[in-house]
Amino acid sequence: MRTNDLKNLSGIIVIDKPQGLTSMDVVEEIKRVLRVKKAGHGGTLDPIATGVLPIFLNEATKVAQIFLEGDKLYEGVMQLGITTDTYDITGEVLATSDPSSITLEDVQRIIPHFIGEIQQSPPPFSAAKYKGRPLYKYARNGLIITKNPKTVRIYDFKILEMNGEEVRFLLACSKGTYVRSLVHDFGQRLGCGAVLKSLVRLKKSVFTFDQAISLDEVKRLAKEDRISLQKRIIPLEKALEFLPKVIVNEESAQKIRSGIRIPTSSFLSWVRFQKLSLNPMEKYIRLATPKNELVAIIENPFMHPTNPYLTYFRVFPARNKS
């Protein structure tokens, strides 16, 4: 198999992002190595962070938004007794204190304040935007922009180990959560300050660390074993299995791909015929042929009961039959 055979593949490859690179650095490297036309990532990781970074290739870029809405799982280390402008160990030190008197019990007592729905502002040095411009660009010019806090959800926050000034933790959280901000706020409440020292993302949406491959391994396989590399690319049909599925016949599939609007009543008849029980609060539903070929992602008609026609979120071309 030649490298050119990879450039038209659509799917998701999960990268174990190396420390020191931005998420976009990884995207550009994957585009260069695989020579794909389009690629994008499924959720920014700071340069200091490593771990699960899904890279969406070609047609898969059309559905990246669905996965961006997924929850996240991290393991990290915070260092007590220091505050920086970036909220992590790489920033300029703004304050220090002696945390030697702080015990594991002190740390554990703070945890309940950070469980459930909390209000959080992004760090001044972050990709969050103000008037269309990332905050870090303002911060680099000495202008610190404080955005209004937004609601995020912390599902679980466990202290795994405390070793002197370092506290290792496990964090399960919703999209939009800034771990650096969480650590900063934690340190402020503890009274000694804290920064993020290291971070590994173990899960993003449906993608897990055991699926991840290093960037170096991608480069090696691209040269030595492209068939094995191709097997690491998760097909869209597989990645989207968590969405409810409704089967459509080939005639309907062709109409959808041609842009013809399908009446909601037709969809409801498919659901009844297939005896499906769909969650009315599920945001998206996938339409597939009897051979499990992805046709489209639609917005759930049960969430828009007055719409006479289906609303297509994304439509996918037929597979190449040659």
Steps between C-alpha positions, in 0.01 A plus 500: 500500500629846411467812716265644237261215583456652846422856392139426406416302813232638727491421870660585831850427618557544873838655577680498833598866475861561600583769752616830353287496186172680449199306378524679165868401474386137516227557241749653257746216555231238432397685184862502385568134577172359363460768229131529580301788354315589819570438868395644832525413869230405748574734789801717579774377732746756637867454403577382855242220471529156342254223423187446296473734201258371234595614151214502247593425141317610183127417525535447874562874546129545428407337831777630727249731671307200633810372679603845621187491715618184678629477856865468602713301747841619621779401733715789612742639755462839668779672687405690813654824618531682171283722278584586138340713230427192285367290792759232415867435575616666175378848588651803666492467878268753662507376861645227718423366846607219728251211471687270740229524765227385262396139550321247284194551722510875424505423129220246527278750683513736200386237247121524563507866394608389152249223434184549292421818309754773565571843357833533323684763297762401241866580573630832362745298290257276310338451160165628631401800290405859575367701204620224269858503627658236732563619855866398485563758227373777726697359794823491301457873444450559872122530486328253732140435397271340758202333337175446683493161673301221341347186642693174464435166665749302707382140523785369713811648660720261697834550671714199411816593688667787682878515505628815666394797288368280217144370487402236242131497404241338272240727343184421299338810355281647230604675181624853551674423829845655539709281730747784550221725626373225728847453652546878535164539675577197716828656613329830576240328717772300673675828577844416362459520124548214254599443139458214260830315468404218263185365336402189305164474328380142538170536318324745270142416405511133387876499435729344761870486575531133400404603145773762481815479292806723531588748229837331459327166445276654234808625317668159526197309375452747214844395376511132596151356546218705353251215524544495879466879504176479304364259762556767768257733323156456653222498236221752543241224529691354794565832675135601475357177639396679819236694302158345440472346154206492260526291183397653167465321168726574205238715328464725805878507543541624144238771555671619818839512329344696213377761744132409473310581816346202676167551682509445874200270455716265290759489776234419760374215284855356482523520880165324545583230243836429666336507846757746630480683830685829460592735780319828425789690664771343281636784288610304192391185317694320229340367184664197340432251223426132575872438435585749779628761256467844655257724314444799728488640849171674570373713785256299708150569359352436845677815619338697216153347472357782288761469222335343193838383363812340642788735584831366368801568721738326258453292186761248385576382146460139396804276527711457192377177346805447284 
